[in-house]
Amino acid sequence: QVQVVESGGGLVQAGGSLRLSCAASGSTASINAVHWYRQAPGKQREWVATISSGGDTNVADSVKGRFTISRDIAKNTVYLQMNSLKLEDTADYYCKAQYRLLFTSDWGQGTQVTVSS
C-alpha cells in the first residue's frame, strides 16, 4: 500500500506563491503516478495536475502557466508549485498516488490554500 500526506498550504495574497508537498510512504517503488486535486467550498473536487513515474507532467487548463508539478525521488515527495495565485485557487488541495496500475492511495486530510485579495 501507499500512503500520502499533504502539507504546505496557508494564507497568501493574490499574486503570491505557495509550494505544496505530497509525501508518500509505503510501497513507493510501485507508484505509477501522483495526482493533485482540489476542492473549493461548495464545489466538486477537480483534478489539478499529474506527474508520472517517468516524469511526464500534465496540468489542468485552469492552472496552466501558473502551477508546476515536480518531484524529488529521493524524498518520495511530489510538489505543486503555485504561482500567480488567484482568488479562485482557494481550496483544499489533496494528492493521490496511483500504484500497481489499479490501486490508489486513500484520500488524506488535504492542505488548505486560501488566497486573499
C-alpha positions as CSV (number, residue, x, y, z in Angstrom):
1,Q,0.0,0.0,0.0
2,V,0.9,3.6,-0.4
3,Q,0.0,6.5,1.9
4,V,0.3,10.2,1.2
5,V,0.4,13.3,3.4
6,E,-0.1,16.8,2.1
7,S,1.4,19.9,3.5
8,G,2.4,23.4,2.7
9,G,-1.0,25.2,2.5
10,G,-1.7,28.6,4.0
11,L,-3.0,32.1,3.5
12,V,-1.5,34.1,0.7
13,Q,-2.4,37.3,-1.1
14,A,-3.5,37.2,-4.7
15,G,-0.5,37.1,-7.0
16,G,1.6,35.3,-4.4
17,S,3.1,31.8,-4.4
18,L,2.9,28.6,-2.4
19,R,4.5,25.2,-2.7
20,L,2.6,22.2,-1.6
21,S,4.2,18.9,-0.8
22,C,2.9,15.4,-1.1
23,A,5.0,12.9,0.9
24,A,4.5,9.3,0.0
25,S,5.3,6.3,2.2
26,G,4.8,2.5,2.0
27,S,5.4,0.8,-1.3
28,T,6.6,3.9,-3.1
29,A,8.5,1.9,-5.7
30,S,5.2,0.7,-7.1
31,I,3.9,4.3,-7.7
32,N,2.8,4.9,-11.3
33,A,1.7,8.4,-10.9
34,V,0.8,11.1,-8.4
35,H,-2.1,13.4,-8.9
36,W,-3.1,16.7,-7.3
37,Y,-6.8,17.6,-6.8
38,R,-8.5,20.5,-5.2
39,Q,-12.0,21.1,-3.8
40,A,-13.2,24.6,-3.4
41,P,-16.0,25.4,-0.9
42,G,-19.4,24.2,-2.3
43,K,-17.8,22.7,-5.4
44,Q,-16.8,19.3,-6.6
45,R,-13.3,18.0,-6.3
46,E,-11.4,18.7,-9.5
47,W,-8.1,17.4,-10.9
48,V,-5.2,19.8,-11.0
49,A,-2.0,18.1,-12.1
50,T,-0.3,14.7,-12.6
51,I,3.3,13.5,-12.7
52,S,4.0,10.0,-13.9
53,S,6.7,7.7,-12.7
54,G,8.6,8.6,-15.9
55,G,8.5,12.2,-15.0
56,D,5.8,13.3,-17.6
57,T,3.6,16.1,-16.3
58,N,0.2,17.5,-17.1
59,V,-1.7,20.3,-15.5
60,A,-5.3,21.5,-15.9
61,D,-6.0,24.3,-18.3
62,S,-7.2,26.5,-15.4
63,V,-3.8,26.5,-13.8
64,K,-1.5,26.0,-16.8
65,G,1.3,28.5,-16.9
66,R,0.9,29.2,-13.1
67,F,1.2,25.8,-11.4
68,T,4.0,23.3,-11.9
69,I,4.2,19.7,-10.6
70,S,7.6,18.2,-9.8
71,R,9.1,15.5,-7.6
72,D,12.1,14.6,-5.5
73,I,12.5,10.9,-5.9
74,A,15.0,10.6,-3.1
75,K,12.5,12.2,-0.7
76,N,9.4,10.3,-2.1
77,T,7.8,13.7,-2.4
78,V,5.8,15.4,-5.1
79,Y,5.5,19.2,-5.2
80,L,2.9,21.6,-6.5
81,Q,4.4,25.0,-7.1
82,M,1.7,27.5,-7.3
83,N,2.5,31.0,-8.7
84,S,0.3,34.0,-9.5
85,L,-2.4,32.7,-7.2
86,K,-5.9,33.9,-7.8
87,L,-8.9,34.1,-5.5
88,E,-10.4,31.2,-7.3
89,D,-7.5,29.0,-6.4
90,T,-8.8,28.9,-2.8
91,A,-9.5,25.3,-2.0
92,D,-8.4,22.3,-0.1
93,Y,-5.7,20.5,-2.0
94,Y,-5.3,16.8,-2.0
95,C,-2.8,14.4,-3.6
96,K,-3.4,10.8,-4.6
97,A,-0.9,8.2,-5.6
98,Q,-1.7,5.6,-8.2
99,Y,0.2,2.4,-7.7
100,R,0.4,-1.1,-9.2
101,L,-1.7,0.4,-12.1
102,L,-5.0,-0.4,-10.4
103,F,-4.8,1.0,-7.0
104,T,-4.9,4.4,-5.5
105,S,-4.0,5.8,-2.1
106,D,-6.7,6.8,0.3
107,W,-7.7,10.5,0.4
108,G,-5.6,12.3,3.0
109,Q,-6.8,15.3,5.1
110,G,-5.5,17.7,2.4
111,T,-3.9,21.1,2.9
112,Q,-5.9,24.3,2.8
113,V,-5.0,27.1,0.5
114,T,-6.6,30.5,1.0
115,V,-6.0,33.3,-1.4
116,S,-7.0,36.8,-0.2
117,S,-7.4,40.0,-2.1
